[in-house]
Amino acid sequence: MKSFNIKFINLIRVFIILCFCLVNFFQNAEVLALTSPESHNFVSSAVKNVGPAVVKIDTERLVERQQFDPTLLDPLLRDLLGEQGFTPERERGQGSGVIINDNGLVLTNAHVVERVDDVSVTLADGSVCNGQVLGTDAVTDLALVKIDENIFSDFAPLGNSEDLEVGDWAIALGTPYGLEKTVTLGIVSSLHRDINSLGFSDKRLDLIQTDAAINPGNSGGPLINSNGEVIGINTLVRSGPGAGLGFAIPINLAKSVSDQLLENGKVIHPYLGVQLISLNPRIAKEHNQDPNSLVQLPERNGALIQSVLPNSPAEKAGLRRGDLVIAAENISIKEPKALLDEVEKAQIGKEFLLNILRDNKEIQINIKPEPLPGLT
């Protein structure tokens, strides 16, 4: 019996050792599954797919500045020097971009190449080419640059930003602070982040939010997924409170804008000419309970017109301050962003149907959107 117990204990020991070996084997197998045969992970594979198409963009423009700040000059010295003229200076800027086809078209941010005189593009192999700005769109902060020389460079495969999910891998490429071929890794932190919530009221964008580091100079560079496809164009990073959050323009929007820039040199955005605020039952009820309120608001969701711009399509159609937009083209409107999304789909000069509440009565108004002014 004692011999049997010893054999049984030894058998258990062998079993434990065997289990330990199997666990280590599968752990190693899992690590190897994340790597390529060359022992590189998915990040390096994705970067190899897009990296050759990432470029550095250097810009110059001529600006005129006063030689001395007149507010800092002593009055006696100002009389002695006389009227100060303006001295031309060369102002330099820098950003990133990504080649999107075999014709040398580079997609980047509008703020990288707006109002510049000279553009030079440094390819991944170090060669420098002249660039020509084909068009910019300030509303979406996108621009298209054409490399003048005939080049033989890889172009990046473009993915589908509609397939993204929060938690997906996100890899940012670019030249932050002039440091070429820089790669940072993170995840998609959020989708459909309204740029107006970040303080940019003159833009119409839903952004991809990521914790992949995006720094000055990364602007215009690609944000890619784990398969090595471009899913966005890096555009800004939050500084101060909340620093470390990066944002990218979805590639589906970028493709649409680049097509229009290539064809027309500009993008036409419809506009109505109203300033909107969000209304919901809670806000309306609090307003209505205020004895000093001048009007009673409907206690429901919608886009409340706060003001109407003079000589705008809205004024011409008869829209008023206090009107609540509840539907556009028979699509329910619960917030201003929903209305702006529908306006963006509208056609210039074609009637656009709005359902509004005015004095507790629902009425329909046809309005003809016009091109958003001030972009040329």
ZAKEPA-115218 format. One record per residue: x, y, z of N, C-alpha, C in turn; residue in one letter. Coordinates in steps of 0.02 Angstrom, whole numbers, plus 50000, padded with zeros to 5 digits. Layout:
% residues N
X/Y/Z/X/Y/Z/X/Y/Z/a
...
This chain:
% residues 376
50042/49939/50000/50000/50000/50000/50043/50063/50000/m
50098/50060/50041/50143/50117/50044/50176/50129/49976/k
50195/50074/49943/50225/50080/49876/50176/50111/49826/s
50112/50092/49833/50061/50120/49789/50054/50195/49799/f
50055/50218/49862/50049/50289/49877/50107/50329/49849/n
50167/50300/49853/50226/50335/49826/50220/50342/49751/i
50198/50288/49719/50190/50291/49645/50137/50342/49625/k
50083/50344/49666/50029/50392/49651/50053/50464/49658/f
50092/50477/49712/50119/50544/49722/50166/50564/49666/i
50208/50518/49645/50255/50531/49589/50217/50546/49525/n
50162/50508/49516/50120/50519/49456/50090/50589/49456/l
50068/50612/49515/50040/50680/49521/50094/50731/49505/i
50155/50721/49530/50210/50767/49517/50225/50772/49442/r
50226/50714/49409/50238/50713/49336/50182/50752/49300/v
50120/50742/49323/50063/50776/49292/50069/50852/49300/f
50090/50875/49360/50098/50947/49372/50152/50976/49327/i
50209/50940/49323/50264/50964/49280/50241/50968/49207/i
50203/50917/49185/50178/50917/49116/50132/50976/49103/l
50087/50991/49151/50042/51048/49143/50080/51114/49140/c
50132/51121/49182/50173/51181/49181/50206/51191/49114/f
50232/51137/49085/50265/51141/49019/50215/51160/48965/c
50154/51132/48970/50103/51148/48919/50083/51221/48923/l
50075/51248/48985/50057/51318/48992/50110/51363/48962/v
50173/51349/48975/50227/51389/48946/50229/51384/48871/n
50214/51324/48846/50214/51314/48773/50161/51358/48740/f
50099/51357/48768/50045/51396/48737/50056/51471/48745/f
50088/51492/48801/50104/51563/48808/50153/51585/48755/q
50204/51544/48743/50252/51560/48690/50220/51559/48622/n
50174/51512/48613/50139/51508/48549/50096/51570/48537/a
50065/51596/48592/50024/51656/48587/50067/51716/48569/e
50126/51722/48599/50171/51777/48583/50193/51773/48511/v
50210/51712/48489/50232/51703/48419/50175/51720/48371/l
50112/51708/48392/50056/51722/48348/50049/51797/48334/a
50074/51839/48380/50070/51911/48372/50128/51938/48330/l
50175/51895/48312/50233/51917/48276/50238/51884/48209/t
50277/51914/48166/50290/51886/48100/50348/51838/48105/s
50364/51798/48053/50421/51752/48055/50486/51789/48070/p
50489/51854/48056/50551/51891/48069/50550/51920/48140/e
50502/51896/48182/50497/51918/48252/50480/51992/48258/s
50443/52020/48210/50417/52088/48214/50342/52085/48225/h
50315/52133/48262/50244/52130/48277/50202/52163/48223/n
50135/52166/48236/50089/52192/48185/50101/52266/48171/f
50127/52303/48220/50139/52374/48210/50191/52386/48156/v
50247/52350/48160/50299/52359/48110/50275/52337/48041/s
50232/52285/48039/50205/52263/47974/50159/52316/47945/s
50117/52347/47988/50071/52399/47964/50109/52460/47941/a
50162/52478/47978/50202/52537/47960/50238/52526/47893/v
50263/52465/47881/50296/52450/47818/50247/52459/47759/k
50183/52449/47773/50133/52453/47720/50119/52525/47700/n
50124/52572/47749/50105/52641/47737/50165/52688/47740/v
50216/52671/47780/50273/52716/47791/50304/52746/47728/g
50314/52707/47674/50345/52736/47614/50303/52791/47581/p
50239/52796/47600/50195/52847/47570/50189/52909/47614/a
50220/52909/47673/50215/52966/47718/50269/53017/47701/v
50250/53080/47696/50297/53133/47674/50299/53189/47726/v
50353/53227/47724/50359/53288/47762/50345/53347/47716/k
50308/53395/47740/50290/53454/47700/50319/53516/47733/i
50361/53552/47696/50389/53615/47719/50360/53671/47678/d
50340/53725/47711/50308/53781/47677/50343/53847/47694/t
50336/53894/47648/50361/53962/47659/50310/54012/47632/e
50304/54067/47667/50263/54122/47641/50294/54188/47661/r
50281/54238/47621/50308/54305/47633/50258/54345/47673/l
50279/54369/47730/50236/54411/47772/50271/54478/47784/v
50232/54530/47795/50260/54596/47808/50248/54616/47880/e
50301/54634/47914/50296/54653/47984/50331/54720/47994/r
50304/54758/48042/50337/54821/48059/50403/54807/48093/q
50453/54848/48076/50519/54838/48104/50519/54846/48180/q
50480/54893/48204/50474/54905/48276/50400/54905/48294/f
50385/54881/48353/50317/54885/48379/50304/54957/48400/d
50259/54993/48365/50248/55064/48381/50223/55075/48452/p
50192/55026/48482/50167/55034/48551/50223/55033/48602/t
50283/55008/48581/50339/55003/48628/50389/55060/48619/l
50379/55100/48567/50427/55154/48554/50413/55215/48597/l
50465/55246/48622/50459/55309/48658/50434/55363/48609/d
50387/55405/48629/50361/55457/48583/50415/55498/48550/p
50468/55517/48587/50522/55556/48558/50558/55517/48505/l
50571/55452/48519/50604/55409/48470/50560/55398/48409/l
50495/55394/48421/50449/55384/48365/50450/55444/48319/r
50454/55505/48348/50458/55566/48307/50524/55567/48268/d
50577/55543/48299/50643/55543/48267/50646/55494/48208/l
50616/55435/48218/50618/55383/48166/50567/55396/48111/l
50515/55433/48127/50463/55446/48077/50417/55386/48069/g
50380/55386/48015/50332/55333/48001/50369/55268/47985/e
50353/55215/48022/50387/55152/48013/50354/55112/47956/q
50395/55086/47912/50370/55045/47858/50367/54971/47879/g
50349/54929/47830/50344/54858/47842/50402/54822/47809/f
50430/54774/47844/50487/54735/47818/50463/54665/47800/t
50476/54643/47737/50455/54575/47719/50498/54523/47754/p
50464/54470/47777/50499/54415/47810/50473/54349/47783/e
50517/54299/47782/50497/54232/47761/50475/54193/47823/r
50413/54169/47821/50386/54130/47877/50383/54057/47855/e
50411/54013/47895/50415/53943/47878/50367/53901/47920/r
50341/53849/47891/50297/53802/47926/50313/53731/47906/g
50284/53685/47942/50299/53615/47930/50240/53571/47950/q
50232/53517/47914/50179/53469/47929/50194/53403/47896/g
50144/53360/47895/50152/53293/47865/50098/53284/47812/s
50104/53231/47774/50055/53214/47724/50062/53141/47704/g
50016/53117/47663/50019/53047/47641/50000/53044/47567/v
50040/53008/47528/50027/53000/47456/49970/52950/47449/i
49918/52968/47410/49858/52926/47406/49847/52894/47338/i
49888/52912/47288/49883/52876/47224/49949/52878/47188/n
49953/52844/47131/50016/52839/47094/50031/52901/47052/d
49988/52953/47056/50000/53015/47020/50033/53068/47065/n
50053/53048/47124/50087/53095/47169/50042/53144/47204/g
49979/53125/47216/49933/53167/47253/49943/53156/47328/l
49951/53210/47365/49964/53206/47437/49906/53237/47474/v
49879/53200/47522/49825/53224/47564/49856/53250/47629/l
49835/53310/47650/49861/53340/47711/49808/53386/47741/t
49827/53423/47792/49781/53471/47823/49782/53538/47787/n
49725/53572/47786/49722/53638/47756/49766/53687/47794/a
49768/53682/47861/49806/53731/47899/49881/53723/47889/h
49902/53668/47858/49974/53658/47843/49995/53699/47783/v
49950/53705/47732/49970/53735/47669/49928/53796/47649/v
49886/53821/47694/49846/53880/47677/49889/53942/47671/e
49875/53981/47618/49906/54047/47607/49983/54043/47609/r
50011/53992/47577/50084/53987/47574/50106/54001/47502/v
50170/54020/47495/50198/54036/47429/50236/53977/47400/d
50271/53940/47442/50311/53884/47418/50298/53822/47460/d
50295/53765/47426/50285/53701/47460/50338/53652/47434/v
50373/53620/47480/50419/53566/47462/50400/53503/47499/s
50405/53448/47465/50385/53383/47492/50445/53337/47496/v
50460/53313/47556/50515/53266/47566/50487/53196/47570/t
50508/53153/47522/50483/53085/47520/50517/53041/47572/l
50492/52980/47579/50518/52935/47630/50591/52916/47616/a
50612/52919/47553/50682/52902/47537/50729/52961/47544/d
50702/53019/47565/50743/53078/47576/50745/53127/47519/g
50720/53109/47461/50720/53155/47404/50668/53210/47414/s
50685/53270/47390/50643/53329/47400/50613/53350/47333/v
50548/53361/47332/50512/53381/47271/50472/53444/47284/c
50459/53481/47230/50415/53539/47235/50342/53515/47237/n
50301/53552/47273/50230/53535/47278/50187/53593/47257/g
50129/53576/47230/50080/53626/47209/50015/53613/47245/q
49988/53664/47278/49925/53657/47314/49868/53660/47264/v
49832/53603/47258/49776/53601/47210/49712/53630/47240/l
49706/53628/47306/49647/53656/47337/49647/53644/47412/g
49613/53687/47448/49606/53679/47520/49533/53689/47539/t
49513/53657/47593/49445/53665/47620/49450/53678/47694/d
49440/53741/47713/49448/53761/47783/49395/53729/47828/a
49336/53714/47801/49282/53687/47842/49299/53617/47868/v
49332/53577/47827/49352/53509/47848/49426/53505/47864/t
49463/53560/47856/49535/53562/47868/49573/53510/47827/d
49555/53505/47763/49589/53458/47718/49616/53496/47657/l
49670/53470/47630/49701/53500/47571/49731/53446/47528/a
49739/53462/47464/49768/53416/47416/49828/53449/47383/l
49885/53415/47385/49947/53441/47356/49970/53393/47302/v
49994/53420/47246/50020/53379/47190/50095/53387/47188/k
50130/53330/47189/50203/53331/47181/50219/53344/47108/i
50258/53397/47095/50271/53419/47026/50310/53367/46987/d
50362/53338/47017/50404/53292/46981/50370/53224/46971/e
50390/53188/46918/50368/53120/46909/50406/53075/46958/n
50371/53046/47004/50404/53006/47055/50381/52934/47051/i
50421/52891/47078/50404/52820/47083/50403/52803/47158/f
50348/52822/47190/50342/52812/47262/50279/52771/47276/s
50282/52732/47329/50223/52695/47349/50168/52742/47372/d
50106/52721/47365/50051/52760/47393/50015/52716/47444/f
49982/52749/47491/49953/52714/47547/49885/52684/47530/a
49871/52623/47552/49803/52596/47544/49755/52630/47592/p
49697/52648/47567/49648/52683/47608/49596/52634/47634/l
49581/52638/47698/49533/52594/47729/49463/52622/47729/g
49421/52596/47772/49351/52618/47779/49340/52639/47851/n
49333/52704/47863/49326/52729/47931/49259/52710/47961/s
49210/52689/47920/49146/52668/47946/49151/52600/47982/e
49205/52563/47968/49214/52498/47999/49247/52502/48068/d
49267/52563/48088/49303/52571/48151/49258/52559/48211/l
49289/52532/48264/49256/52524/48328/49301/52551/48383/e
49271/52576/48435/49310/52600/48493/49350/52541/48520/v
49414/52552/48532/49458/52500/48556/49503/52470/48502/g
49488/52486/48438/49532/52463/48384/49601/52495/48390/d
49651/52460/48366/49719/52488/48365/49721/52550/48320/w
49761/52599/48340/49771/52660/48300/49846/52676/48302/a
49874/52686/48242/49946/52700/48236/49953/52766/48199/i
49987/52814/48230/49997/52880/48199/50067/52885/48170/a
50071/52909/48107/50135/52918/48073/50142/52991/48055/l
50204/53016/48053/50215/53085/48033/50284/53108/48052/g
50291/53175/48053/50356/53206/48067/50348/53258/48122/t
50331/53237/48183/50322/53285/48237/50387/53320/48254/p
50383/53387/48261/50442/53428/48277/50498/53418/48225/y
50480/53398/48164/50530/53388/48112/50566/53322/48116/g
50546/53279/48163/50578/53213/48170/50544/53164/48123/l
50577/53149/48068/50547/53108/48016/50536/53036/48037/e
50487/53004/48004/50474/52933/48012/50461/52915/48086/k
50417/52954/48117/50399/52941/48187/50333/52902/48190/t
50332/52851/48233/50273/52808/48240/50252/52807/48313/v
50186/52816/48325/50160/52809/48393/50099/52763/48391/t
50087/52728/48446/50035/52677/48449/49984/52693/48503/l
49921/52680/48488/49868/52688/48537/49807/52650/48514/g
49749/52672/48538/49686/52643/48517/49638/52698/48494/i
49585/52677/48462/49530/52724/48447/49492/52734/48512/v
49496/52795/48539/49465/52809/48604/49392/52826/48598/s
49372/52857/48542/49303/52876/48532/49292/52890/48458/s
49230/52886/48437/49211/52900/48368/49159/52955/48366/l
49154/52989/48308/49103/53041/48297/49107/53096/48350/h
49169/53116/48365/49179/53171/48413/49168/53237/48376/r
49117/53275/48395/49099/53337/48362/49154/53389/48375/d
49182/53417/48321/49236/53465/48328/49212/53529/48361/i
49147/53544/48357/49121/53604/48390/49128/53600/48465/n
49127/53539/48492/49135/53530/48564/49206/53544/48586/s
49252/53549/48537/49322/53565/48553/49337/53638/48542/l
49286/53678/48527/49294/53750/48521/49304/53775/48450/g
49291/53733/48399/49300/53755/48329/49231/53761/48298/f
49201/53820/48305/49132/53830/48281/49128/53839/48206/s
49186/53851/48173/49186/53862/48100/49199/53799/48060/d
49200/53741/48094/49214/53678/48060/49152/53633/48061/k
49150/53587/48013/49097/53537/48012/49132/53469/48008/r
49143/53439/48066/49182/53377/48068/49160/53333/48126/l
49157/53268/48112/49155/53217/48163/49223/53184/48163/d
49257/53185/48220/49327/53163/48223/49335/53095/48256/l
49390/53062/48237/49412/53003/48273/49456/53026/48330/i
49440/53005/48390/49482/53021/48448/49528/52963/48463/q
49592/52977/48475/49640/52924/48489/49689/52947/48543/t
49718/52898/48578/49770/52914/48626/49839/52903/48597/d
49843/52885/48532/49908/52883/48498/49935/52954/48496/a
49998/52964/48516/50026/53031/48522/50027/53066/48454/a
49995/53125/48452/49996/53168/48393/50024/53235/48416/i
50081/53255/48388/50115/53316/48410/50121/53365/48351/n
50140/53428/48365/50150/53476/48311/50197/53448/48258/p
50176/53452/48195/50214/53422/48140/50183/53358/48117/g
50142/53325/48160/50104/53266/48141/50044/53284/48098/n
50024/53347/48099/49964/53368/48063/49969/53349/47990/s
49917/53316/47965/49916/53296/47895/49941/53225/47884/g
49974/53197/47933/49998/53128/47927/49941/53078/47935/g
49953/53015/47918/49900/52965/47921/49893/52933/47990/p
49831/52916/48007/49816/52871/48062/49796/52805/48029/l
49829/52750/48048/49818/52687/48014/49794/52634/48063/i
49764/52581/48036/49740/52526/48077/49792/52470/48079/n
49776/52416/48112/49824/52361/48120/49837/52324/48055/s
49795/52335/48004/49805/52303/47939/49848/52346/47892/n
49870/52404/47916/49910/52448/47874/49869/52486/47823/g
49809/52507/47842/49766/52547/47799/49754/52615/47833/e
49751/52667/47792/49739/52734/47819/49666/52741/47839/v
49654/52757/47902/49585/52766/47927/49569/52838/47944/i
49621/52881/47944/49609/52951/47960/49669/52994/47945/g
49658/53060/47945/49711/53109/47935/49718/53149/48000/i
49777/53143/48031/49788/53178/48095/49778/53252/48086/n
49742/53283/48133/49728/53354/48124/49743/53397/48184/t
49734/53373/48245/49748/53416/48303/49758/53374/48365/l
49787/53405/48415/49798/53374/48480/49775/53422/48533/v
49745/53396/48585/49721/53438/48639/49779/53456/48685/r
49787/53521/48700/49838/53543/48747/49805/53569/48810/s
49844/53578/48862/49816/53602/48925/49778/53545/48958/g
49722/53561/48993/49682/53508/49024/49658/53457/48972/p
49668/53395/48987/49650/53343/48939/49703/53331/48887/g
49764/53356/48899/49818/53346/48851/49831/53272/48841/a
49852/53255/48780/49864/53185/48764/49811/53155/48720/g
49756/53193/48709/49704/53169/48664/49718/53194/48593/l
49721/53148/48546/49731/53167/48477/49668/53155/48436/g
49663/53191/48380/49602/53186/48339/49622/53181/48265/f
49583/53141/48229/49597/53131/48158/49532/53136/48118/a
49537/53159/48056/49480/53165/48011/49468/53096/47979/i
49407/53069/47983/49394/53003/47954/49412/53001/47879/p
49442/52946/47858/49467/52941/47789/49410/52942/47738/i
49350/52918/47756/49294/52920/47708/49277/52992/47690/n
49276/53036/47739/49265/53107/47725/49323/53136/47685/l
49384/53117/47704/49443/53143/47669/49443/53122/47595/a
49421/53061/47581/49418/53039/47511/49367/53080/47472/k
49309/53093/47502/49258/53133/47468/49282/53204/47455/s
49314/53235/47505/49339/53303/47497/49395/53306/47446/v
49440/53258/47447/49496/53258/47400/49471/53250/47328/s
49419/53211/47318/49390/53204/47251/49364/53271/47225/d
49330/53308/47269/49303/53373/47250/49358/53424/47238/q
49410/53422/47279/49467/53468/47270/49503/53453/47204/l
49509/53390/47188/49542/53371/47125/49501/53394/47065/l
49435/53389/47070/49392/53406/47014/49380/53481/47007/e
49369/53514/47065/49348/53584/47063/49396/53633/47096/n
49445/53607/47133/49490/53651/47169/49461/53681/47232/g
49399/53663/47247/49366/53688/47308/49308/53641/47326/k
49282/53650/47386/49225/53612/47409/49169/53661/47427/v
49110/53650/47400/49054/53694/47413/49012/53664/47469/i
49003/53703/47523/48963/53681/47580/48898/53721/47582/h
48841/53688/47583/48778/53725/47589/48771/53756/47659/p
48736/53812/47662/48723/53842/47728/48655/53876/47727/y
48625/53881/47787/48559/53913/47795/48565/53983/47823/l
48613/53994/47867/48622/54059/47897/48586/54068/47963/g
48588/54015/48005/48558/54019/48071/48608/53997/48124/v
48602/54026/48183/48640/54002/48240/48593/53962/48285/q
48616/53903/48304/48572/53855/48337/48597/53838/48407/l
48550/53820/48450/48567/53791/48515/48522/53730/48524/i
48545/53685/48565/48507/53623/48577/48451/53636/48628/s
48393/53606/48615/48337/53612/48662/48312/53542/48679/l
48298/53531/48743/48268/53469/48765/48216/53485/48818/n
48174/53437/48838/48120/53452/48885/48144/53481/48951/p
48201/53459/48977/48225/53484/49041/48244/53558/49036/r
48282/53576/48983/48302/53646/48974/48241/53690/48963/i
48194/53666/48922/48135/53706/48907/48093/53717/48970/a
48087/53665/49012/48047/53671/49073/48078/53721/49121/k
48144/53718/49129/48178/53766/49173/48168/53837/49148/e
48173/53846/49081/48162/53912/49052/48091/53937/49064/h
48043/53893/49053/47973/53913/49060/47953/53929/49131/n
47988/53900/49180/47973/53913/49250/48002/53980/49275/q
48045/54009/49234/48075/54073/49252/48023/54129/49241/d
48005/54164/49294/47953/54217/49286/47975/54274/49240/p
48040/54280/49227/48064/54334/49185/48070/54314/49111/n
48055/54251/49095/48061/54229/49025/48009/54264/48983/s
48030/54286/48924/47987/54324/48879/47943/54279/48836/l
47967/54218/48821/47928/54171/48779/47928/54103/48813/v
47878/54064/48796/47873/53995/48820/47900/53949/48765/q
47943/53904/48785/47974/53857/48738/47938/53790/48739/l
47932/53758/48682/47903/53690/48681/47949/53641/48718/p
47920/53600/48760/47960/53554/48800/47972/53490/48762/e
48017/53494/48714/48034/53437/48672/48104/53447/48643/r
48130/53396/48610/48197/53399/48580/48194/53434/48512/n
48248/53469/48496/48252/53500/48431/48311/53548/48427/g
48318/53583/48371/48370/53633/48360/48337/53702/48363/a
48351/53739/48415/48319/53804/48425/48359/53858/48390/l
48325/53898/48349/48359/53953/48313/48369/54011/48361/i
48433/54026/48374/48450/54080/48419/48454/54147/48384/q
48478/54145/48321/48480/54206/48281/48480/54187/48207/s
48459/54236/48166/48457/54227/48093/48503/54280/48063/v
48550/54258/48021/48597/54304/47991/48563/54347/47937/l
48581/54410/47934/48550/54455/47884/48566/54431/47813/p
48517/54438/47769/48523/54423/47698/48544/54350/47686/n
48527/54306/47731/48544/54235/47725/48485/54198/47696/s
48495/54135/47674/48438/54095/47650/48383/54089/47702/p
48403/54085/47766/48354/54079/47820/48310/54141/47825/a
48341/54200/47820/48302/54262/47823/48256/54267/47763/e
48281/54248/47704/48240/54252/47643/48180/54205/47647/k
48189/54148/47682/48134/54099/47687/48086/54116/47743/a
48104/54164/47786/48058/54185/47839/48069/54151/47906/g
48125/54119/47916/48140/54089/47982/48152/54144/48033/l
48134/54131/48096/48139/54181/48149/48176/54154/48210/r
48200/54200/48249/48228/54182/48314/48173/54151/48356/r
48189/54095/48388/48140/54060/48430/48105/54003/48395/g
48112/53998/48328/48086/53939/48293/48123/53877/48314/d
48087/53822/48323/48118/53758/48342/48113/53710/48283/l
48171/53692/48255/48173/53645/48200/48167/53574/48227/v
48116/53538/48206/48104/53470/48231/48112/53416/48177/i
48117/53439/48113/48127/53391/48059/48156/53427/47999/a
48196/53391/47960/48224/53418/47898/48220/53363/47845/a
48186/53379/47790/48175/53329/47738/48146/53265/47767/e
48098/53275/47813/48062/53220/47846/48106/53176/47890/n
48166/53201/47908/48210/53167/47955/48204/53203/48022/i
48191/53165/48075/48182/53195/48141/48246/53229/48164/s
48239/53289/48191/48296/53328/48215/48290/53336/48291/i
48338/53309/48328/48337/53313/48400/48391/53358/48428/k
48438/53379/48386/48493/53423/48408/48520/53461/48348/e
48557/53515/48358/48583/53554/48302/48627/53514/48255/p
48669/53469/48282/48714/53431/48240/48677/53390/48188/k
48620/53362/48208/48580/53323/48161/48555/53366/48103/a
48537/53429/48118/48516/53474/48064/48574/53491/48019/l
48633/53505/48048/48692/53522/48007/48711/53464/47962/l
48703/53403/47986/48719/53344/47945/48673/53341/47885/d
48609/53357/47895/48562/53355/47839/48574/53414/47791/e
48592/53471/47818/48608/53529/47775/48668/53513/47731/v
48717/53479/47758/48777/53462/47720/48760/53418/47660/e
48706/53380/47664/48685/53336/47609/48641/53373/47558/k
48618/53433/47576/48572/53470/47533/48607/53495/47470/a
48566/53511/47419/48592/53538/47356/48582/53614/47355/q
48634/53647/47329/48631/53720/47324/48574/53741/47278/i
48532/53788/47303/48478/53815/47262/48416/53772/47257/g
48418/53711/47285/48360/53667/47282/48323/53672/47349/k
48255/53671/47345/48215/53679/47405/48230/53625/47456/e
48237/53647/47519/48254/53604/47575/48199/53613/47627/f
48163/53559/47641/48103/53563/47683/48120/53559/47757/l
48095/53608/47795/48102/53608/47868/48034/53606/47901/l
48028/53566/47953/47970/53567/47997/47989/53604/48060/n
47953/53656/48076/47970/53696/48135/47909/53706/48180/i
47923/53719/48244/47870/53739/48290/47877/53813/48303/l
47821/53848/48292/47820/53920/48304/47753/53936/48339/r
47758/53965/48398/47698/53981/48437/47655/53919/48447/d
47688/53863/48464/47655/53799/48478/47618/53770/48418/n
47634/53795/48358/47604/53767/48298/47659/53742/48252/k
47647/53683/48222/47696/53655/48176/47682/53680/48105/e
47733/53708/48074/47727/53732/48006/47786/53706/47965/i
47778/53708/47899/47831/53687/47853/47857/53747/47815/q
47923/53750/47808/47954/53804/47772/48005/53775/47723/i
48001/53796/47660/48051/53777/47610/48105/53831/47607/n
48166/53809/47610/48223/53854/47609/48272/53830/47556/i
48304/53877/47522/48353/53860/47471/48424/53874/47496/k
48462/53821/47513/48530/53832/47538/48574/53866/47486/p
48620/53906/47510/48669/53940/47468/48739/53917/47488/e
48790/53931/47445/48858/53912/47463/48881/53950/47525/p
48914/53915/47570/48940/53946/47630/48989/54002/47611/l
48977/54064/47631/49019/54121/47609/49084/54123/47648/p
49131/54162/47621/49193/54175/47656/49246/54122/47650/g
49240/54076/47601/49289/54023/47595/49337/54034/47538/l
49325/54083/47497/49370/54094/47440/49419/54150/47456/t
